Structures are given as C-alpha cells and as structure tokens.
Amino acid sequence: MTAAIAAGRRQMDWLGVCVLGSVTALGGGSVRDIVLDHHPLSWVERPYLLFVTGGAALATIAIARMMPRLRHLFLFLDAIGLVVFTIIGCRIADGLGLPLVVVVASGVITGCVGGVLRDVLCAQVPLLFRAELYATVSVLVALTYLALMTSGVGEGLALLGGSSIGLLVRLAAIRFHWSLPKFIYGDADY
C-alpha cells in the first residue's frame, strides 16, 4: 500500500502501481534470498504472492481517498510488517546456520529493503535514511528475538518478545519523532 500511494504521487499507471507494490512487498525477501543463495525466491516458489501484492496495490487505488483517515491504522500495520518480516529474515538465515551478524543483517534486509527499492524507483532518498527509527528498530527486533532464542525461552516467547519490543519502539518513534542524529555537511567548496 505504501508503494501504491508513492506510485500515485508519481502519477504512475496501474501497471506501475502493481509493479511497485510487488517490488516493495517482495523486494526485501528477494534481495535476502539472492544474497544468501537461498532458492527458490519466495515469489517464484509461491507465484500467488505476485497476485496478492499486486492486488493489494490496486485495491489501494480504490481506497486512496480514505488514506488520510486511515493513516494511524496504516502506520500501525506497517510497524507490524517491519517486525514480522525482520523475524522471518532472521529465521531463514538462522536455519541456514549462518553467523549471528549475517542473521541480523538478513532480518534487516528482509524488513527494510523493499521500502528502499520503492523509494529508489520513485527517485527519492529512501525514507529509511531520513525519517524516524526504522532500520534501528529492525536491528533491535532481530537482536531481541535471537537473544531470547539463545536463552532457551522457546520460539513462541522469542517471537512475542522481539515483536512486542520492536512494535513498541517503532510506534514510540513515530509518535515522538525519534530518529538517529543526522549528518549535515554544507561546505559548498568541497
């Protein structure tokens, strides 16, 4: 849905809306799978995902006028997506027996890269690099989930703990406009 709104702001046709929606929804997992040499890609193994993502993007066209009123729900669902996709990415890399840093990176790639691809395709500086905590929350989710898994509390509690902490921090970051310090360099002579 974020991609459909971005496509509408760029006055893309309906095919562009579908493509951008699918790239955004499936891009993080695709990049992760390519980097990890994990095949087949999720949407290749389950092609119906293209219909789901493209259909959701098209459905956004129908409800676009209501989006300002649905903003809070939309941000909440986006936060849920971030934590869920991060954990999925961690689980896949962990299942491949990869080192901890790669498992965390896999989670962050899965949770965040789709939005980066969306913004790059729309010729914008990725939101990930200029707004409230997002990738930082993804790292926090991954580390919390993995720490809980390592402590032996079980998969269910690790999922709940990582998701809950990530969701709370992301929603607080939105509400209070938390972000990392920005690097501003204004020397025109360099």
Backbone hydrogen bonds, N-H to C=O, Kabsch-Sander energy under -0.5 kcal/mol:
donor,donor_aa,acceptor,acceptor_aa,energy
5,I,1,M,-2.2
6,A,2,T,-2.3
7,A,3,A,-2.9
8,G,4,A,-2.4
9,R,5,I,-2.1
10,R,6,A,-1.2
11,Q,8,G,-1.2
12,M,7,A,-2.5
17,V,13,D,-2.0
18,C,14,W,-2.2
19,V,15,L,-2.9
20,L,16,G,-2.7
21,G,17,V,-2.3
22,S,18,C,-2.4
23,V,19,V,-2.8
24,T,20,L,-2.3
25,A,21,G,-2.3
26,L,22,S,-2.6
27,G,23,V,-1.9
28,G,24,T,-0.5
30,S,26,L,-2.1
31,V,27,G,-2.8
32,R,28,G,-2.3
33,D,29,G,-2.5
34,I,30,S,-2.4
35,V,31,V,-2.7
36,L,32,R,-2.7
37,D,33,D,-0.5
37,D,34,I,-0.8
38,H,33,D,-2.9
39,H,37,D,-0.7
44,V,41,L,-0.6
45,E,41,L,-2.6
46,R,42,S,-2.1
49,L,46,R,-2.3
50,L,47,P,-1.7
51,F,47,P,-0.8
52,V,48,Y,-2.3
53,T,49,L,-2.7
54,G,50,L,-2.4
55,G,51,F,-2.4
56,A,52,V,-2.4
57,A,53,T,-2.0
58,L,54,G,-2.3
59,A,55,G,-2.6
60,T,56,A,-1.4
61,I,57,A,-0.8
61,I,58,L,-0.8
62,A,58,L,-1.0
63,I,59,A,-1.2
64,A,60,T,-0.7
64,A,61,I,-0.7
66,M,63,I,-1.6
67,M,63,I,-0.6
67,M,64,A,-1.2
69,R,66,M,-0.9
70,L,66,M,-1.3
71,R,68,P,-0.8
74,F,70,L,-3.0
75,L,71,R,-2.6
76,F,72,H,-2.1
77,L,73,L,-2.7
78,D,74,F,-2.2
79,A,75,L,-2.1
80,I,76,F,-2.1
81,G,77,L,-2.4
82,L,78,D,-2.2
83,V,79,A,-2.0
84,V,80,I,-2.6
85,F,81,G,-2.8
86,T,82,L,-2.0
87,I,83,V,-2.1
88,I,84,V,-2.3
89,G,85,F,-2.4
90,C,86,T,-2.2
91,R,87,I,-2.7
92,I,88,I,-2.2
93,A,89,G,-2.1
94,D,90,C,-2.9
95,G,91,R,-2.3
96,L,92,I,-0.9
97,G,94,D,-1.8
98,L,93,A,-1.8
102,V,99,P,-0.7
103,V,99,P,-2.2
104,V,100,L,-2.6
105,A,101,V,-2.3
106,S,102,V,-2.6
107,G,103,V,-1.9
108,V,104,V,-2.3
109,I,105,A,-2.8
110,T,106,S,-2.4
111,G,107,G,-2.3
112,C,108,V,-2.3
113,V,109,I,-2.0
115,G,112,C,-0.6
116,V,112,C,-1.4
117,L,113,V,-2.8
118,R,114,G,-2.2
119,D,115,G,-2.3
120,V,116,V,-2.6
121,L,117,L,-2.7
122,C,118,R,-1.2
123,A,120,V,-1.8
124,Q,119,D,-2.8
129,F,126,P,-2.1
130,R,127,L,-1.8
131,A,127,L,-1.3
133,L,178,W,-1.6
138,S,134,Y,-2.0
139,V,135,A,-2.4
140,L,136,T,-2.3
141,V,137,V,-2.8
142,A,138,S,-2.5
143,L,139,V,-2.8
144,T,140,L,-2.5
145,Y,141,V,-2.8
146,L,142,A,-2.6
147,A,143,L,-2.6
148,L,144,T,-2.5
149,M,145,Y,-2.3
150,T,146,L,-2.5
151,S,147,A,-1.8
152,G,148,L,-0.6
152,G,149,M,-0.9
153,V,148,L,-1.6
158,A,154,G,-2.2
159,L,155,E,-2.6
160,L,156,G,-2.4
161,G,157,L,-3.0
162,G,158,A,-2.5
163,S,159,L,-2.3
164,S,160,L,-2.6
165,I,161,G,-2.4
166,G,162,G,-2.1
167,L,163,S,-2.8
168,L,164,S,-2.6
169,V,165,I,-2.5
170,R,166,G,-2.6
171,L,167,L,-2.5
172,A,168,L,-2.2
173,A,169,V,-2.5
174,I,170,R,-2.1
175,R,171,L,-2.6
176,F,172,A,-3.0
177,H,173,A,-0.8
178,W,173,A,-1.2
184,I,182,K,-0.6
185,Y,183,F,-0.5
188,A,186,G,-0.8
190,Y,187,D,-1.0
